[in-house]
Amino acid sequence: MKTIHLPEPVITGGRPLMEVLSSRVTARNFSERPLELQTLSNLLWAAWGYNRERKRTAPSSHNRQEMELYLCFRDGVYLWNAVQNVLVMADERDMRAATGMQDFVGKAPLEIIFVAETSRITGKDERGVVETIFADTGFISENMYLYCASEGLITVVRAMVDRPALSAALDLRPDQMITLVQTVGYPESSTK
């Protein structure tokens, strides 16, 4: 099983928050240029990394931490292990095009699939579980939006995905539910 050890995230610097909020946008004109491992590590830490013992950069209901991030690249699908900051290969296929119905989906270098382990959420009815996992997905997604705005990346979060087909392709368990998918990359005009 292939594992990619990411560099330690750089958790200092970036643009001031008010500037980042001012320039936060949704974009769909992605370059095929892959993300550098340092940029990827920083993005994942900003999105859902550990910023103190057993606590993360995005909140989760009752600190259940039920969300997992699956990353789709040209060379396969990886599950991010936030504790060790490694990517563990889940599938060798390029599944980027299967993560959505828009034309840019197969071109962008990175598709991030938000997968909730619903069995971690107890004491709620079905509606409460769905509300919780979508709220928690939103917190993580917005952290990615802010990181992208700070670092010259572009992103779009998407709900147009064939969840049953993608779940089957990823061989997800019945207690794992795909919420949304987020595309991340450089703008098409980027030549850095």
DODODREN-541274 format. One record per residue: residue in one letter; x, y, z of N, C-alpha, C in turn; residue number from 1; chain. Coordinates in pm, 1 decimal, m for minus. Layout:
BEGIN
<site a, <X, Y, Z>, <X, Y, Z>, <X, Y, Z>, NUM, A>
...
//
This chain:
BEGIN
<site m, <84.2, m117.0, 0.0>, <0.0, 0.0, 0.0>, <89.4, 124.4, 0.0>, 1, A>
<site k, <71.5, 211.5, m98.3>, <153.7, 330.9, m112.6>, <114.3, 435.1, m7.7>, 2, A>
<site t, <216.2, 493.5, 54.7>, <195.8, 598.2, 153.7>, <283.0, 717.5, 116.7>, 3, A>
<site i, <225.9, 837.0, 124.5>, <301.1, 959.3, 99.2>, <311.9, 1034.4, 230.8>, 4, A>
<site h, <435.2, 1053.4, 276.2>, <459.8, 1129.8, 398.2>, <467.3, 1276.9, 360.4>, 5, A>
<site l, <377.0, 1355.1, 412.8>, <375.0, 1498.0, 382.8>, <472.5, 1571.8, 474.1>, 6, A>
<site p, <528.5, 1683.0, 427.1>, <614.4, 1762.5, 515.2>, <530.6, 1826.9, 625.9>, 7, A>
<site e, <597.2, 1863.8, 733.3>, <527.4, 1934.1, 840.8>, <460.7, 2058.6, 783.2>, 8, A>
<site p, <335.4, 2084.5, 820.1>, <271.5, 2205.4, 767.5>, <337.7, 2331.0, 823.6>, 9, A>
<site v, <343.8, 2431.5, 740.1>, <390.2, 2562.9, 783.9>, <266.5, 2636.6, 833.0>, 10, A>
<site i, <261.6, 2664.2, 962.3>, <139.6, 2720.6, 1020.6>, <156.4, 2866.7, 1060.9>, 11, A>
<site t, <255.1, 2932.5, 1003.2>, <271.8, 3076.1, 1024.2>, <262.6, 3144.6, 888.5>, 12, A>
<site g, <241.7, 3274.4, 891.8>, <238.7, 3351.5, 767.8>, <100.5, 3358.4, 707.6>, 13, A>
<site g, <96.1, 3377.3, 579.2>, <m30.9, 3396.7, 510.5>, <m71.9, 3542.6, 512.8>, 14, A>
<site r, <m172.7, 3573.5, 436.3>, <m222.9, 3710.8, 428.8>, <m313.6, 3740.5, 546.7>, 15, A>
<site p, <m331.3, 3867.5, 581.1>, <m422.6, 3904.5, 689.6>, <m565.7, 3858.1, 660.2>, 16, A>
<site l, <m636.1, 3818.8, 765.1>, <m769.7, 3760.5, 752.0>, <m865.5, 3848.8, 672.3>, 17, A>
<site m, <m869.2, 3977.3, 699.0>, <m965.3, 4063.7, 629.7>, <m935.0, 4071.2, 479.4>, 18, A>
<site e, <m809.5, 4067.3, 441.9>, <m773.3, 4064.2, 300.3>, <m816.7, 3932.1, 237.7>, 19, A>
<site v, <m797.4, 3823.6, 310.2>, <m835.7, 3691.8, 260.0>, <m986.6, 3684.0, 240.9>, 20, A>
<site l, <m1061.8, 3733.4, 337.6>, <m1207.6, 3733.6, 324.7>, <m1251.4, 3817.3, 205.1>, 21, A>
<site s, <m1181.5, 3927.3, 182.3>, <m1214.5, 4014.5, 70.5>, <m1188.4, 3947.9, m64.4>, 22, A>
<site s, <m1088.9, 3860.4, m72.5>, <m1054.2, 3797.2, m199.7>, <m1103.9, 3653.3, m212.8>, 23, A>
<site r, <m1179.4, 3603.2, m114.2>, <m1232.3, 3467.0, m121.1>, <m1335.0, 3457.5, m233.6>, 24, A>
<site v, <m1313.4, 3362.7, m325.6>, <m1403.7, 3344.3, m439.5>, <m1419.7, 3195.7, m468.7>, 25, A>
<site t, <m1519.8, 3166.1, m547.7>, <m1536.3, 3033.1, m605.5>, <m1493.3, 3043.4, m751.0>, 26, A>
<site a, <m1411.3, 2951.1, m796.5>, <m1363.1, 2954.6, m934.8>, <m1360.3, 2813.3, m991.2>, 27, A>
<site r, <m1366.9, 2806.7, m1124.2>, <m1373.1, 2676.8, m1190.4>, <m1275.2, 2662.7, m1307.1>, 28, A>
<site n, <m1185.9, 2757.8, m1322.8>, <m1091.8, 2757.2, m1435.9>, <m955.8, 2704.5, m1391.1>, 29, A>
<site f, <m948.8, 2573.8, m1370.5>, <m831.4, 2510.4, m1311.2>, <m722.8, 2477.4, m1411.9>, 30, A>
<site s, <m599.1, 2500.2, m1370.0>, <m481.2, 2451.2, m1439.2>, <m464.6, 2304.0, m1401.8>, 31, A>
<site e, <m393.5, 2228.9, m1484.7>, <m364.0, 2089.1, m1452.3>, <m241.2, 2076.1, m1362.7>, 32, A>
<site r, <m176.4, 2185.8, m1334.1>, <m54.6, 2186.2, m1252.7>, <m80.8, 2124.4, m1115.5>, 33, A>
<site p, <m3.3, 2023.0, m1076.2>, <m25.2, 1960.4, m945.4>, <20.2, 2051.1, m830.7>, 34, A>
<site l, <m35.7, 2026.6, m714.7>, <5.1, 2099.5, m594.8>, <135.0, 2041.2, m541.8>, 35, A>
<site e, <222.9, 2127.3, m493.5>, <344.8, 2081.6, m429.2>, <306.5, 2016.2, m296.3>, 36, A>
<site l, <389.1, 1923.6, m247.8>, <357.9, 1854.1, m122.7>, <349.3, 1949.7, m4.8>, 37, A>
<site q, <431.9, 2053.0, m0.6>, <423.2, 2148.9, 109.8>, <290.9, 2223.8, 107.3>, 38, A>
<site t, <250.1, 2265.9, m10.4>, <121.5, 2335.2, m24.8>, <7.2, 2243.5, 17.1>, 39, A>
<site l, <13.8, 2117.6, m24.9>, <m89.5, 2020.2, 11.0>, <m94.7, 1999.7, 161.9>, 40, A>
<site s, <19.9, 1986.4, 225.4>, <26.0, 1968.6, 370.3>, <m33.7, 2089.6, 441.5>, 41, A>
<site n, <2.0, 2208.5, 395.9>, <m51.9, 2331.2, 456.6>, <m203.0, 2339.7, 439.5>, 42, A>
<site l, <m251.2, 2306.9, 318.9>, <m394.8, 2309.8, 290.6>, <m470.5, 2214.7, 382.6>, 43, A>
<site l, <m422.5, 2091.6, 394.4>, <m491.5, 1992.6, 476.4>, <m490.5, 2031.2, 623.7>, 44, A>
<site w, <m378.5, 2085.4, 670.8>, <m374.3, 2130.2, 810.8>, <m473.7, 2243.1, 832.5>, 45, A>
<site a, <m476.2, 2339.5, 740.8>, <m570.8, 2450.8, 754.2>, <m714.8, 2399.7, 753.5>, 46, A>
<site a, <m740.3, 2301.0, 669.8>, <m876.2, 2248.5, 655.4>, <m923.6, 2172.1, 777.6>, 47, A>
<site w, <m837.4, 2080.2, 828.7>, <m888.6, 1983.9, 925.7>, <m776.7, 1921.5, 1008.0>, 48, A>
<site g, <m666.6, 1994.8, 1021.8>, <m553.2, 1942.5, 1096.6>, <m569.4, 1962.6, 1246.1>, 49, A>
<site y, <m476.7, 1908.3, 1320.0>, <m476.7, 1922.3, 1465.9>, <m398.7, 2047.6, 1504.3>, 50, A>
<site n, <m465.7, 2138.8, 1574.6>, <m398.7, 2260.9, 1619.0>, <m375.1, 2261.1, 1770.2>, 51, A>
<site r, <m421.4, 2158.1, 1837.9>, <m394.3, 2134.5, 1980.0>, <m435.8, 1991.2, 2009.2>, 52, A>
<site e, <m405.9, 1942.3, 2127.2>, <m431.4, 1802.5, 2156.9>, <m578.9, 1765.6, 2137.2>, 53, A>
<site r, <m602.6, 1667.6, 2048.6>, <m735.3, 1612.7, 2017.9>, <m835.2, 1716.2, 1967.6>, 54, A>
<site k, <m788.3, 1831.9, 1924.8>, <m876.1, 1935.7, 1869.1>, <m822.1, 1976.4, 1733.4>, 55, A>
<site r, <m915.1, 2019.6, 1647.5>, <m877.1, 2044.8, 1509.3>, <m904.3, 2189.5, 1469.0>, 56, A>
<site t, <m857.6, 2224.7, 1349.7>, <m871.4, 2361.2, 1300.3>, <m1014.7, 2396.4, 1263.9>, 57, A>
<site a, <m1099.1, 2297.7, 1246.5>, <m1242.0, 2318.9, 1221.0>, <m1320.2, 2247.7, 1330.8>, 58, A>
<site p, <m1429.1, 2308.0, 1375.4>, <m1506.9, 2242.8, 1480.0>, <m1582.8, 2121.4, 1426.8>, 59, A>
<site s, <m1618.4, 2032.5, 1518.2>, <m1709.6, 1923.0, 1486.5>, <m1800.3, 1904.0, 1607.8>, 60, A>
<site s, <m1923.1, 1867.8, 1580.9>, <m2022.9, 1853.1, 1685.7>, <m1973.7, 1758.4, 1794.9>, 61, A>
<site h, <m1969.5, 1806.1, 1917.8>, <m1924.8, 1728.6, 2033.8>, <m1785.8, 1667.6, 2012.9>, 62, A>
<site n, <m1706.0, 1731.6, 1928.6>, <m1570.2, 1685.8, 1897.8>, <m1567.5, 1539.9, 1851.0>, 63, A>
<site r, <m1669.3, 1500.0, 1775.5>, <m1677.0, 1361.2, 1727.1>, <m1576.2, 1333.1, 1616.4>, 64, A>
<site q, <m1536.4, 1437.0, 1545.2>, <m1437.4, 1425.0, 1438.0>, <m1473.5, 1312.4, 1341.1>, 65, A>
<site e, <m1596.5, 1316.8, 1293.6>, <m1647.2, 1209.5, 1208.1>, <m1609.5, 1223.2, 1061.3>, 66, A>
<site m, <m1547.5, 1333.5, 1023.2>, <m1517.6, 1356.2, 881.9>, <m1381.5, 1297.2, 843.5>, 67, A>
<site e, <m1377.8, 1238.5, 724.6>, <m1253.7, 1190.7, 664.6>, <m1239.5, 1258.4, 529.8>, 68, A>
<site l, <m1115.6, 1282.6, 489.3>, <m1089.7, 1344.9, 360.2>, <m1020.0, 1244.4, 268.6>, 69, A>
<site y, <m1084.8, 1216.3, 155.6>, <m1027.4, 1133.2, 50.7>, <m979.9, 1227.4, m59.1>, 70, A>
<site l, <m856.9, 1211.8, m101.8>, <m797.9, 1300.0, m201.7>, <m778.2, 1224.4, m331.8>, 71, A>
<site c, <m835.4, 1277.4, m438.0>, <m824.7, 1215.4, m570.1>, <m724.7, 1292.6, m654.5>, 72, A>
<site f, <m620.6, 1222.4, m697.6>, <m517.9, 1275.9, m786.1>, <m515.4, 1191.0, m913.1>, 73, A>
<site r, <m434.5, 1233.2, m1007.9>, <m416.8, 1155.7, m1131.3>, <m368.6, 1013.7, m1100.0>, 74, A>
<site d, <m281.6, 999.3, m998.7>, <m223.1, 867.1, m971.1>, <m301.1, 784.3, m870.1>, 75, A>
<site g, <m419.2, 829.1, m829.0>, <m501.2, 747.3, m740.6>, <m572.8, 827.0, m632.5>, 76, A>
<site v, <m637.2, 752.3, m544.8>, <m714.9, 809.1, m434.6>, <m643.4, 776.4, m303.9>, 77, A>
<site y, <m632.2, 875.7, m218.9>, <m563.8, 861.2, m91.1>, <m654.2, 906.5, 21.8>, 78, A>
<site l, <m641.2, 840.5, 135.2>, <m708.1, 882.2, 257.8>, <m605.0, 954.9, 341.5>, 79, A>
<site w, <m640.4, 1075.2, 387.8>, <m548.0, 1153.6, 468.4>, <m556.8, 1113.1, 614.6>, 80, A>
<site n, <m444.1, 1074.8, 671.1>, <m432.7, 1045.9, 813.0>, <m376.5, 1171.5, 876.8>, 81, A>
<site a, <m462.5, 1247.5, 944.9>, <m423.4, 1377.0, 1001.0>, <m327.1, 1362.8, 1117.7>, 82, A>
<site v, <m338.4, 1255.8, 1194.1>, <m251.1, 1236.4, 1309.7>, <m106.2, 1222.9, 1264.2>, 83, A>
<site q, <m82.8, 1142.8, 1162.6>, <52.9, 1118.9, 1112.3>, <89.5, 1209.5, 994.6>, 84, A>
<site n, <m8.1, 1284.1, 942.9>, <9.6, 1370.4, 826.4>, <65.4, 1292.0, 707.8>, 85, A>
<site v, <m2.0, 1182.1, 678.6>, <34.3, 1098.2, 564.3>, <m89.8, 1071.6, 479.6>, 86, A>
<site l, <m63.8, 1044.9, 353.6>, <m168.6, 1002.0, 261.4>, <m150.7, 853.5, 237.8>, 87, A>
<site v, <m255.8, 777.5, 260.8>, <m251.8, 632.6, 242.4>, <m337.1, 598.1, 120.5>, 88, A>
<site m, <m276.9, 531.8, 23.9>, <m349.2, 500.7, m99.2>, <m468.7, 410.7, m69.5>, 89, A>
<site a, <m583.6, 452.2, m121.1>, <m706.1, 374.1, m107.2>, <m741.8, 304.9, m238.7>, 90, A>
<site d, <m695.5, 361.4, m351.4>, <m726.9, 305.5, m482.1>, <m627.1, 362.6, m582.5>, 91, A>
<site e, <m580.6, 280.7, m675.7>, <m481.6, 324.2, m773.9>, <m542.3, 393.3, m895.1>, 92, A>
<site r, <m673.4, 395.4, m905.0>, <m737.7, 455.7, m1021.9>, <m747.1, 607.7, m1009.1>, 93, A>
<site d, <m745.9, 674.9, m1122.4>, <m773.2, 818.1, m1128.6>, <m925.1, 835.0, m1127.1>, 94, A>
<site m, <m980.2, 872.2, m1013.7>, <m1125.6, 885.7, m999.7>, <m1172.1, 1031.1, m1001.0>, 95, A>
<site r, <m1085.8, 1123.4, m1040.7>, <m1123.8, 1264.3, m1037.2>, <m1251.7, 1291.3, m1116.4>, 96, A>
<site a, <m1264.0, 1235.6, m1235.1>, <m1381.9, 1260.8, m1317.8>, <m1508.8, 1203.3, m1255.3>, 97, A>
<site a, <m1495.7, 1102.8, m1171.2>, <m1612.8, 1041.8, m1106.0>, <m1664.1, 1123.9, m988.1>, 98, A>
<site t, <m1592.2, 1230.8, m952.5>, <m1632.5, 1309.3, m835.5>, <m1731.2, 1420.0, m868.1>, 99, A>
<site g, <m1774.4, 1429.2, m991.0>, <m1871.0, 1534.1, m1023.9>, <m1915.8, 1528.3, m1167.8>, 100, A>
<site m, <m2003.6, 1621.1, m1200.3>, <m2063.8, 1622.1, m1332.9>, <m2021.7, 1742.3, m1416.8>, 101, A>
<site q, <m1940.0, 1830.4, m1360.5>, <m1896.4, 1948.6, m1432.1>, <m1775.5, 1915.2, m1519.9>, 102, A>
<site d, <m1752.5, 1996.4, m1624.2>, <m1646.9, 1965.7, m1720.7>, <m1505.5, 1982.2, m1665.5>, 103, A>
<site f, <m1485.6, 2063.6, m1564.1>, <m1351.0, 2087.8, m1510.5>, <m1305.3, 1979.1, m1413.3>, 104, A>
<site v, <m1394.2, 1893.4, m1370.5>, <m1365.3, 1799.6, m1262.6>, <m1251.1, 1704.1, m1296.3>, 105, A>
<site g, <m1246.0, 1649.2, m1412.9>, <m1139.4, 1556.6, m1448.8>, <m1006.9, 1623.8, m1479.2>, 106, A>
<site k, <m1007.8, 1756.0, m1496.8>, <m887.4, 1831.2, m1532.5>, <m812.5, 1881.8, m1409.7>, 107, A>
<site a, <m885.0, 1924.4, m1308.7>, <m822.8, 1982.3, m1190.0>, <m730.7, 1880.1, m1123.1>, 108, A>
<site p, <m621.4, 1925.9, m1060.1>, <m525.3, 1831.9, m1002.8>, <m572.7, 1760.6, m876.6>, 109, A>
<site l, <m670.4, 1818.6, m805.6>, <m710.6, 1761.5, m676.5>, <m860.2, 1773.8, m654.3>, 110, A>
<site e, <m921.1, 1661.5, m623.1>, <m1061.4, 1656.5, m579.6>, <m1060.8, 1598.7, m438.9>, 111, A>
<site i, <m1123.1, 1668.2, m345.3>, <m1128.7, 1622.4, m206.8>, <m1271.3, 1579.3, m176.8>, 112, A>
<site i, <m1286.7, 1454.0, m139.5>, <m1418.4, 1398.2, m108.6>, <m1436.0, 1398.9, 42.4>, 113, A>
<site f, <m1542.6, 1462.9, 89.2>, <m1575.1, 1465.3, 231.7>, <m1659.5, 1341.7, 262.3>, 114, A>
<site v, <m1608.5, 1257.4, 350.7>, <m1679.1, 1134.1, 387.5>, <m1701.9, 1136.6, 538.7>, 115, A>
<site a, <m1828.4, 1122.6, 578.3>, <m1863.6, 1121.5, 720.6>, <m1883.5, 978.5, 767.4>, 116, A>
<site e, <m1825.1, 947.5, 881.8>, <m1852.0, 819.1, 947.3>, <m1970.8, 841.6, 1039.8>, 117, A>
<site t, <m2088.5, 812.1, 988.3>, <m2211.3, 843.7, 1061.0>, <m2225.0, 764.3, 1190.9>, 118, A>
<site s, <m2157.6, 651.5, 1203.0>, <m2167.1, 571.7, 1326.3>, <m2104.9, 644.1, 1446.0>, 119, A>
<site r, <m2023.3, 745.5, 1421.0>, <m1964.2, 822.3, 1531.3>, <m2062.7, 920.6, 1594.0>, 120, A>
<site i, <m2176.1, 942.0, 1527.2>, <m2274.5, 1039.0, 1576.2>, <m2388.2, 962.9, 1642.1>, 121, A>
<site t, <m2395.4, 975.8, 1772.5>, <m2500.5, 907.3, 1847.8>, <m2591.2, 1011.0, 1913.6>, 122, A>
<site g, <m2710.4, 966.5, 1952.0>, <m2803.1, 1053.7, 2022.5>, <m2879.4, 1148.6, 1932.4>, 123, A>
<site k, <m2876.2, 1127.4, 1802.8>, <m2949.3, 1212.7, 1709.2>, <m3032.9, 1125.0, 1617.5>, 124, A>
<site d, <m3145.5, 1181.4, 1572.0>, <m3224.0, 1110.8, 1471.5>, <m3156.3, 1130.3, 1335.7>, 125, A>
<site e, <m3211.9, 1069.2, 1231.6>, <m3149.1, 1073.1, 1099.2>, <m3129.1, 1216.4, 1050.4>, 126, A>
<site r, <m3227.3, 1301.2, 1070.5>, <m3215.1, 1440.8, 1027.5>, <m3101.4, 1509.6, 1103.0>, 127, A>
<site g, <m3090.3, 1485.0, 1232.4>, <m2984.2, 1544.6, 1312.5>, <m2846.3, 1500.3, 1267.8>, 128, A>
<site v, <m2834.9, 1374.3, 1227.9>, <m2707.0, 1323.4, 1176.9>, <m2670.0, 1397.5, 1048.8>, 129, A>
<site v, <m2765.2, 1409.4, 957.2>, <m2739.6, 1477.7, 829.5>, <m2704.5, 1624.6, 853.0>, 130, A>
<site e, <m2777.7, 1692.2, 939.8>, <m2747.1, 1832.2, 970.0>, <m2605.8, 1846.4, 1026.8>, 131, A>
<site t, <m2569.0, 1756.7, 1115.6>, <m2437.1, 1761.0, 1178.7>, <m2325.5, 1742.2, 1076.9>, 132, A>
<site i, <m2336.8, 1638.9, 993.3>, <m2226.3, 1611.4, 901.6>, <m2213.8, 1718.4, 793.3>, 133, A>
<site f, <m2324.4, 1778.2, 751.7>, <m2313.3, 1885.1, 651.9>, <m2260.3, 2013.2, 714.5>, 134, A>
<site a, <m2295.9, 2041.7, 838.5>, <m2238.2, 2158.8, 906.6>, <m2088.2, 2140.0, 923.1>, 135, A>
<site d, <m2046.7, 2022.6, 967.9>, <m1904.5, 1996.8, 988.3>, <m1827.7, 2000.7, 855.9>, 136, A>
<site t, <m1888.1, 1949.1, 749.4>, <m1827.5, 1959.2, 616.3>, <m1808.6, 2106.0, 578.8>, 137, A>
<site g, <m1908.3, 2187.8, 606.6>, <m1901.1, 2330.4, 572.9>, <m1787.6, 2401.4, 643.5>, 138, A>
<site f, <m1764.8, 2368.4, 770.1>, <m1655.2, 2431.7, 843.4>, <m1520.2, 2399.4, 777.4>, 139, A>
<site i, <m1500.6, 2273.0, 744.5>, <m1375.2, 2229.7, 682.6>, <m1359.5, 2293.7, 544.7>, 140, A>
<site s, <m1466.8, 2292.9, 468.3>, <m1463.8, 2350.4, 334.4>, <m1427.2, 2498.4, 338.9>, 141, A>
<site e, <m1485.6, 2572.2, 430.3>, <m1455.5, 2715.4, 436.9>, <m1311.0, 2739.2, 477.0>, 142, A>
<site n, <m1255.8, 2656.3, 564.7>, <m1113.6, 2669.4, 596.4>, <m1029.0, 2654.0, 469.1>, 143, A>
<site m, <m1068.9, 2560.2, 381.0>, <m995.8, 2543.2, 255.2>, <m1011.5, 2665.6, 166.4>, 144, A>
<site y, <m1131.6, 2721.0, 161.1>, <m1153.6, 2842.8, 82.3>, <m1060.6, 2953.8, 129.6>, 145, A>
<site l, <m1050.7, 2971.7, 260.5>, <m967.1, 3079.2, 313.4>, <m819.6, 3054.1, 285.6>, 146, A>
<site y, <m774.3, 2930.6, 301.6>, <m635.6, 2898.9, 269.5>, <m608.0, 2926.8, 121.7>, 147, A>
<site c, <m697.2, 2882.9, 34.9>, <m678.3, 2903.5, m108.9>, <m670.1, 3052.8, m142.2>, 148, A>
<site a, <m757.6, 3133.0, m82.6>, <m755.1, 3277.3, m106.6>, <m624.2, 3338.0, m59.0>, 149, A>
<site s, <m570.3, 3288.0, 49.7>, <m445.2, 3340.0, 103.9>, <m325.0, 3303.3, 18.0>, 150, A>
<site e, <m330.9, 3187.2, m47.1>, <m212.2, 3133.0, m113.0>, <m216.5, 3130.8, m265.5>, 151, A>
<site g, <m314.5, 3195.7, m326.2>, <m319.3, 3203.2, m471.8>, <m374.1, 3079.4, m540.5>, 152, A>
<site l, <m443.0, 2995.4, m465.0>, <m510.1, 2878.8, m522.0>, <m655.7, 2913.9, m547.5>, 153, A>
<site i, <m724.0, 2830.6, m625.2>, <m867.6, 2847.1, m643.2>, <m937.8, 2719.4, m599.0>, 154, A>
<site t, <m1067.2, 2732.5, m571.2>, <m1143.4, 2617.9, m521.5>, <m1291.6, 2636.2, m550.0>, 155, A>
<site v, <m1362.3, 2526.0, m548.9>, <m1507.7, 2525.1, m558.3>, <m1556.8, 2400.7, m484.8>, 156, A>
<site v, <m1658.6, 2418.4, m401.7>, <m1720.4, 2304.3, m334.1>, <m1844.4, 2265.3, m414.1>, 157, A>
<site r, <m1868.0, 2134.2, m425.1>, <m1972.2, 2087.9, m515.0>, <m2060.2, 1979.7, m453.2>, 158, A>
<site a, <m2187.6, 1985.6, m488.0>, <m2282.2, 1882.4, m446.0>, <m2325.4, 1794.8, m563.5>, 159, A>
<site m, <m2293.9, 1837.3, m686.2>, <m2333.1, 1761.2, m805.4>, <m2238.8, 1642.6, m822.9>, 160, A>
<site v, <m2270.0, 1535.3, m751.7>, <m2188.5, 1414.3, m755.9>, <m2281.8, 1293.9, m742.5>, 161, A>
<site d, <m2253.1, 1189.8, m817.5>, <m2329.8, 1065.6, m806.6>, <m2276.8, 990.7, m684.6>, 162, A>
<site r, <m2334.1, 1021.3, m569.3>, <m2284.9, 964.6, m443.6>, <m2289.5, 811.9, m440.5>, 163, A>
<site p, <m2399.1, 748.7, m483.1>, <m2399.5, 600.8, m479.8>, <m2287.5, 539.7, m566.0>, 164, A>
<site a, <m2266.7, 593.0, m685.5>, <m2162.6, 537.9, m773.4>, <m2023.8, 561.6, m715.0>, 165, A>
<site l, <m1999.6, 683.0, m662.5>, <m1868.8, 713.2, m606.0>, <m1844.8, 632.4, m478.8>, 166, A>
<site s, <m1946.9, 617.0, m396.8>, <m1934.2, 534.5, m275.8>, <m1898.0, 390.3, m311.4>, 167, A>
<site a, <m1963.2, 337.2, m414.1>, <m1933.7, 200.7, m457.7>, <m1791.1, 191.2, m512.3>, 168, A>
<site a, <m1749.0, 290.8, m591.1>, <m1613.4, 289.7, m647.0>, <m1507.9, 294.5, m537.1>, 169, A>
<site l, <m1537.0, 367.2, m429.5>, <m1443.2, 377.2, m317.0>, <m1458.5, 263.4, m217.4>, 170, A>
<site d, <m1559.3, 177.8, m240.3>, <m1587.0, 65.2, m151.1>, <m1611.5, 112.9, m7.7>, 171, A>
<site l, <m1693.4, 219.1, 4.4>, <m1725.4, 272.1, 136.7>, <m1822.2, 180.0, 209.8>, 172, A>
<site r, <m1813.1, 181.7, 340.9>, <m1902.7, 102.8, 425.9>, <m2040.0, 170.9, 432.4>, 173, A>
<site p, <m2143.2, 99.0, 474.7>, <m2276.1, 160.0, 486.8>, <m2280.8, 279.0, 583.1>, 174, A>
<site d, <m2191.4, 283.0, 683.3>, <m2193.2, 395.2, 777.9>, <m2107.6, 512.9, 730.5>, 175, A>
<site q, <m2054.2, 504.7, 609.0>, <m1977.2, 615.3, 552.4>, <m2061.9, 685.9, 446.2>, 176, A>
<site m, <m2073.6, 817.2, 459.6>, <m2159.1, 894.5, 369.0>, <m2080.1, 1009.0, 307.8>, 177, A>
<site i, <m2082.9, 1018.0, 174.5>, <m2021.7, 1131.2, 105.4>, <m2114.1, 1251.1, 122.1>, 178, A>
<site t, <m2057.2, 1362.7, 166.1>, <m2136.4, 1484.8, 177.4>, <m2116.1, 1571.8, 54.2>, 179, A>
<site l, <m1996.4, 1624.6, 38.3>, <m1964.8, 1713.8, m73.6>, <m1827.6, 1678.2, m128.7>, 180, A>
<site v, <m1791.4, 1743.1, m237.5>, <m1658.5, 1730.3, m297.1>, <m1606.9, 1871.0, m321.0>, 181, A>
<site q, <m1477.7, 1890.5, m298.5>, <m1418.2, 2021.5, m320.3>, <m1299.4, 2008.2, m414.1>, 182, A>
<site t, <m1299.0, 2090.7, m517.2>, <m1191.6, 2094.4, m615.1>, <m1092.2, 2201.7, m573.2>, 183, A>
<site v, <m963.5, 2171.3, m579.9>, <m859.1, 2267.1, m543.0>, <m749.2, 2262.2, m648.7>, 184, A>
<site g, <m696.7, 2379.7, m681.3>, <m584.5, 2385.5, m774.1>, <m541.2, 2527.6, m799.9>, 185, A>
<site y, <m455.5, 2541.8, m899.3>, <m409.4, 2672.8, m942.7>, <m501.7, 2724.1, m1051.9>, 186, A>
<site p, <m514.1, 2855.4, m1064.9>, <m593.5, 2907.8, m1176.0>, <m528.3, 2872.2, m1309.7>, 187, A>
<site e, <m610.1, 2858.2, m1410.9>, <m562.2, 2818.0, m1542.9>, <m450.8, 2907.6, m1595.6>, 188, A>
<site s, <m454.4, 3033.5, m1561.8>, <m354.6, 3128.1, m1612.6>, <m225.7, 3125.6, m1531.2>, 189, A>
<site s, <m220.4, 3045.7, m1424.9>, <m102.3, 3041.6, m1337.1>, <13.6, 2972.9, m1406.2>, 190, A>
<site t, <129.2, 3036.2, m1401.5>, <248.9, 2978.0, m1462.2>, <360.6, 2959.3, m1361.2>, 191, A>
<site k, <333.1, 2979.5, m1232.8>, <436.0, 2965.7, m1128.4>, <491.8, 2825.9, m1125.4>, 192, A>
//
